[in-house]
């Protein structure tokens, strides 16, 4: 490819690069086509579904200390996202012949017992979101072998990052959105 053609396509490569890398980095496994071992994928997806159950329960448990209507509305909205993520992960689990994760079997993160203010609740939510984002990024790029699972987890990763960024802004703090890496995005954040 000549240099001019590459430079014209470079912005498009940057936008699609992450998803393209995610879709091609690992070997594929469908799980329903006979001899492929999907044990690792099932474990990763089950852990992700459990993480979503804990997030749902934590958002619900922490809602009682939220004083600002906008923060409460955001918490309810994000809890809805986590319910949708749980459904996506459960569908993938079932597609790989696994048992879906049941939301009611999980409790809130134990740190919710230490939440006594709206700021505490937001910091705990930020901790859950950034931890999920880091896990989903790693799993979607490196650990999962099933293409559908990698793509779904990669798309959920970006939502978790968006939750973290908007929650940080709700505290009046500016996340490092100009950082060149995921690590820089969460710098200066101390988990609850």
Secondary structure, DSSP 8 states (H G I E B T S, - for coil): --HHHHHHHHHHHHHHHHHHHHHHSS----SSSSS---HHHHHHHHHHHHHHHHHHHHHHHHGGG--SHHHHHHHHHHHHHHHHHHHHHHHHHHHTT-----GGG----GGGGG--SHHHHHHHHHHHHHHHHHHHHHIIIII---HHHHHHHHHHHHHHHHHHHHHHHHTT----TT-SSHHHHTTT----
